[in-house]
Amino acid sequence: MISALSSIKCVRWSNLDPDSVILNYSLKDTEHIILDNDDDLTTMFQNAELVGIDDIMITVRDGAKFFTDEAVQVTPTAKYDTTVGQRFEGGASDFKNVLRKFAIERGFKYTLSKNDKVRVTAHCKYRTVKKCMWHVHARIMPGNEYFHISSMDLAHTCGFAVRTLTNRHATTELVADLVGDDVRGKHQTRPVDVVKGIKRDYGPNISYHQAWWGIEKARGLVFGDYVKSFSCLKWYVGTAKSTNPGSHIELESDEETKWFKRLFVAFGACVQGFNHCSPLIFLDAAHLKGRYRGTIMAATGKNDNQGIFPICFAIVDGETYENWRWFLEHLRSILALGRDITFISDRHTGLLMARRDIFPESGHGYCLLHLKRNLRDHLKGTTRAYRERVVSEFVRCAYAPTREIFHQNMTKLLSRDDGKVEEFLTNLRYENWSNAFFRGQRYGEMTSNVAESFNAWIEAERHLPITILVDELRKKIMNLMSKTREEASKWGCQFCPEMDKRIRASFNESRTWVVSAAGDGVYEVHSFPNVTVDIIRRICSCQKWQLNGFPCAHAIIVLSSSEKDMTEYVDPYYFTQTFRASYSTLIHPIPTVWMPDRPVDEDFLLPPLCKKPPGRPKNKRIPSRGENITFIRCGRCGKVGKHNRQTCKDAM
C-alpha cells in the first residue's frame, strides 16, 4: 500500500524516483514521522482516529536529494537511477558527509562495515536484528580519485519503531557543513536559530551545545583558524602598506616569545580625507568577541554632511592607560600639523590621562549622555521626579551659551540640593562639559554618538579572527567611501545637502525678522529677543554661531538682507567641493590570493596570552551606570526584548 502511494506521487511529480520518496506526517507533539511501510501507514490512521483527525495531509519529499544536489555530476550509468553512479569529487569524506545528511533526513542510524579511502559500505544499524536490507556501497572510480555509488537499496524493512529524532550522525562537523552558508552571510548566527533551523529542515533534535560548536567550526572553515590568523598579520600589514600608500600600520609583538601585543591601522585614504573634515575626533573602545577577546580602540571623525568618517583603529589586549597612550601617540603622528583638534569621549580614566599627556593643548568634551546616566546613578535613593528635575537642570547648564546664563542655571540646580549634586560636580571641570567654559570648537556636538554608531556599525565583525577582522573593516570602510563618493558626485548644490537644508530652515525661521545696520559689519536683528550680529568677527549674541561653527538663523537673515555672499561666511569644510576632496583618495583592495598557505618562520606569531574568565562568555554590551534600558514586546514572536516585528530574527 505504501509503495503504491509512492508510485502515485511519482506520477504526479515525474522527476521523483519511487525508491527515494520520503512520506512523512506530523502530529500535535511530534514532527517528521516517516512512513516507510504499511505498518507505519496503519499506525498513522490509528493515531489520527485516537486524536479525532478527519483529514490527513502527507508531505512528499525527495529522499535522494542530498545525493543529487550535493554531487557534482551524474554518470551515464545513472540514466534511469539518479543515485547509483553518482560521483563525489571530494572523495570518501564528501560521500560520508552526504550520507550523514541523508541519515538524519530519514531519521535512521547506520553502521560502516567498510570505511577507508578506497571504499565505503554502510548498512542499516538493524541489519542483524531486524534483517533490514538497506545499504549503500561507494568506491573510487577506476582511473581517477572520484567516489561513486556502485550499489544501494534505499528501502528500509525495519519499520517505524526504530526511527529516531536524536541521531548520532548529527555531529558538530555536520552542523558546521549545514550552516556554513548562513555563517558566511550572517556573521552572528545564533545557536538557538541553528537548533530550530535543523529541526525544521531535517527533523532531528540537536542540543544547544552541538549548535554552538557547529557554528564555531563553520566560522573556522569560512573565516580561518583563530590561531593561524595571527601568523598572517605580518604578511597582511606588509601587503596593506604596499597596496595603500600613505597608510600608517604598526604591529607590535614580543620578539622573543612571538606573542602578539597590539596593532594600529590607519589607511592612507582615511588619513588624507580627514584633513578636509572638521577637526573633531570621537574616541571610544569596544570589546572584541572572538576566542581571544581583546579590545578595539577607534578614532572617528564626522564628515560635513553629518555622517561618520572612520580615521583609524587599533586592536589591543584591554582598555588601559598604556594602550590609550600608545594609540594616541600613533594618532598624533598621522594628523596634520597645526590643526586644533577637539576630542569627545566618555570619562574612562586611562583615556583622560593619556589625552592630557599626548594632546595637552586640545579641548576635550565629555559625552553629555554618559554624564546624565552617571548623574542618575549618583542620585539613587531619591524619587524619580527629583532625579529628572536635577538632570533637566544639569542639561540646561551644559547647553548654556554664556557664563551668565550658566551661573543662573547652576543656582537653580543647587537650590534644592542635599549635597549629592555638589559631590557629583566636585571632580567635573566646567570646561569639559559646559558650552560656556569649553576651550576650542565643539561644533555643537554634545555626545559621543558618532563613536557609538561606529561601534554598532562594526558589531558583526568583532567576533572574527584578527586578520579577517582587519580586512573586513577595510572592506566596510572602502565600500562606505566608494558609496559616499558616488553620491557626492551627483550633488548640484554649493553646500553639503544637510547643511543646505539647515540654511534653508534658518532662512524660513528668520524671514519675518527686521534687520538694522549699525555699521562696520555689526547688525541688530529684531527677533524675540533682539540680538547683535557681527559678520566680520563671525559672532552672534545668541552664541550659536560660535558654538556650532555655522551661521545661526540671525546671521543667515543678516547675510541675506545685506546681500552678502554666503560662501564667505561659511567654513570651507561645509562646501561640496571640500566634501568630495575628503573622499577623493581610494582604499585599494588587498587580494588574499597572494597570501601564502603557510607563513614563513619570520612571520610566525602567537595569539596573546589571555586567561579565560569563569562562566559563560559575555557578548552583550554592559550598560553604563545609570543607563535606562527599555524593553519592548515583539509583535511577531511575543518575546520581551530590544527588537520589534521588523527586526525579529526568530524562526516562525
C-alpha positions, 0 to 999 in steps of 0.5 A: 500500500505504501509503495503504491502511494509512492508510485502515485506521487511519482506520477504526479511529480515525474522527476521523483524516483519511487525508491527515494520518496520520503512520506512523512506526517506530523502530529500535535507533539511530534514532527517528521514521522516517516512512513516507510511501510504499511505498518507505519501507514496503519499506525498513522490512521490509528493515531489520527482516529485516537486524536479525532483527525478527519483529514490527513495531509502527507508531505512528499519529499525527495529522499535522494536529494542530498545525493543529487544536489550535493554531487557534482555530476551524474554518470551515464550509468545513472540514466534511469537511477539518479543515485547509483553512479553518482560521483563525489569529487571530494572523495570518501569524506564528501560521500560520508558527509552526504550520507550523514545528511541523508541519515538524519533526513530519514531519521535512521542510524547506520553502521560502516562495515567498510570505511577507508579511502578506497571504499565505503559500505554502510548498512542499516544499524538493524541489519542483524536484528531486524534483517533490514536490507538497506545499504549503500556501497561507494568506491573510487572510480577506476582511473581517477580519485572520484567516489561513486555509488556502485550499489544501494537499496534505499528501502528500509524493512525495519519499520517505524519503531526504530526511527529516531529524532536524536541521531548520532550522525548529527555531529558538530562537523555536520552542523558546521557543513549545514550552516556554513552558508548562513555563517558566511552571510550572517556573521552572528548566527545564533545557536538557538536559530541553528537548533530550530533551523535543523529541526525544521529542515531535517527533523532531528533534535540537536542540543544547544551545545552541538549548535554552538560548536557547529557554528564555531567550526563553520566560522573556522572553515569560512573565516580561518583558524583563530590561531593561524590568523595571527601568523598572517598579520605580518604578511597582511600589514606588509601587503596593506602598506604596499597596496595603500600608500600613505597608510600608517600600520604598526604591529607590535609583538614580543620578539622573543616569545612571538606573542602578539601585543597590539596593532594600529591601522590607519589607511592612507585614504582615511588619513588624507580625507580627514584633513578636509573634515572638521577637526573633531575626533570621537574616541571610544573602545569596544570589546572584541568577541572572538576566542581571544577577546581583546579590545578595539580602540577607534578614532572617528571623525564626522564628515560635513554632511553629518555622517561618520568618517572612520580615521583609524583603529587599533586592536589591543589586549584591554582598555588601559592607560598604556594602550590609550597612550600608545594609540594616541601617540600613533594618532598624533603622528598621522594628523596634520600639523597645526590643526586644533583638534577637539576630542569627545569621549566618555570619562574612562580614566586611562583615556583622560590621562593619556589625552592630557599627556599626548594632546595637552593643548586640545579641548576635550568634551565629555559625552553629555549622555554618559554624564546624565546616566552617571548623574542618575546613578549618583542620585539613587535613593531619591524619587524619580521626579527629583532625579529628572528635575536635577538632570533637566537642570544639569542639561540646561547648564551644559547647553548654556551659551554664556557664563551668565546664563550658566551661573543662573542655571547652576543656582537653580540646580543647587537650590534644592540640593542635599549635597549629592549634586555638589559631590557629583560636580566636585571632580567635573571641570566646567570646561569639559562639559559646559558650552560656556567654559569649553576651550576650542570648537565643539561644533555643537556636538554634545555626545559621543554618538558618532563613536557609538554608531561606529561601534554598532556599525562594526558589531558583526565583525568583532567576533572574527579572527584578527586578520579577517577582522582587519580586512573586513573593516577595510572592506566596510570602510572602502565600500562606505567611501566608494558609496559616499563618493558616488553620491557626492558626485551627483550633488548640484548644490554649493553646500553639503545637502544637510547643511543646505537644508539647515540654511534653508530652515534658518532662512524660513525661521528668520524671514519675518525678522527686521534687520538694522545696520549699525555699521562696520559689519555689526547688525541688530536683528529684531527677533524675540529677543533682539540680538547683535550680529557681527559678520566680520568677527563671525559672532552672534549674541545668541552664541550659536554661531560660535558654538556650532561653527555655522551661521545661526538663523540671525546671521543667515537673515543678516547675510541675506538682507545685506546681500552678502555672499554666503560662501564667505561666511561659511567654513570651507569644510561645509562646501561640496567641493571640500566634501568630495576632496575628503573622499577623493583618495581610494582604499585599494583592495588587498587580494588574499590570493597572494597570501601564502598557505603557510607563513614563513618562520619570520612571520610566525606569531602567537595569539596573546596570552589571555586567561579565560574568565569563569562562566559563560562568555559575555557578548552583550554590551554592559550598560553604563551606570545609570543607563535606562534600558527599555524593553519592548514586546515583539509583535511577531514572536511575543518575546520581551526584548530590544527588537520589534516585528521588523527586526525579529530574527526568530524562526516562525 
